[in-house]
């Protein structure tokens, strides 16, 4: 069962002796929640006492990873059941989850909050109006909170209230982060923070394991996808997190991963080891823009109108085609809700956004409802075939 992977595999017990008084004292200090709930006493009184140290280490890992997913009472209830099972010579902290709904379900099961199979996986979102042309799924984190190098678009929503917070790192915020504005709605805010809580503070290997497990789970439940946009909201918030995505891309060479990013230092450190199916595009307007020219990164430049793109001699990407299959710089039209009174080259930003929205609608209508699946498959194959040979 997938949820079992949320806990480290039990170590080989070997020859062990019951904890002595000093070890018990240390255990009570090291695991305050488990001690307060009586779990340590149950362990010491059971046949598991000789394996208490290794069991507590694994139980603590389960406890920490489950925080924020379920209530503390639920977590400790599951752990207590696992300790009780140890009396029969086995330790299974997921016994309650496994018995739920079965013939041998205990009378207390209904009193304990259920934990679903996907509690220890990050969540992906189905394609939106812009991305459905290629059936591109997405992954997001809390906007702004996870964008360490953002500057001209630095906007975030309060985790509890959803109220927007503008952080001025440069002379002005040139445009509002539309992803942050989405988080005024509690549903995307909750999903993105859930993803972040599961991934932050992890090593590259731990991050990769979570992402790989999550993709496997998604495919088993919803079916496979060919393309994944990383960070409709958020950005690579640490080197370990960035490296975890690189490792996951190598593990899934038949998927085209891509992202826009201002976290250029992380990219620069791994520039020569990025797999072909992990397409990155620099997003200027951050605090480390000098790395774009230094490292020869391709970039996506936001423009207020098609005329501005023509002046800059840049093709405009309206459906992620250039982000996925292009190699050079390209333009993105200004979009999303903008701050009241905001201007772009002297023009009211909201008027430019409205005009751009109509332009994109007409262009997308001309492309048809969706790209031919076979054509998309062939294009993706040119990317992932290279990745699969590495």
Secondary structure, 3 states (H helix, E strand, C coil): CHHHHHCCCCCCCCCCCCCCHHHHHHHHHHCHHHHHCCHHHHHHHCHHHHHHHHHHHHHHHHHHHHECCECHHHHHHHHHHHHHHHCCCCCCCCHHHHHCCCCCCCCCHHHCCCCCHHHHCCCCECCCCCHHHCCCEEECCCCCCCCCCECCCCEEECCCCCCEEECCCCCCCCCCCHHHHHCCCHHHHHHHHHHHHHHCCCCHHHHHHHHHHHHHHHHHHHCCCCEEEECCCCCCCCHHHHHHHHHHHHHCCCCEEEEEECCHHHHHHCHHHCCCCEEEEECCCECCCHHHHHHCCCEEEEECCHHHHHHCCCCECCCCHHHHHCCCCEEEECCCCCCCCCEECCEEHHHHHHHHHHHHHHHHHHHCCCCCHHHHHHHHHHHHHHHHCC
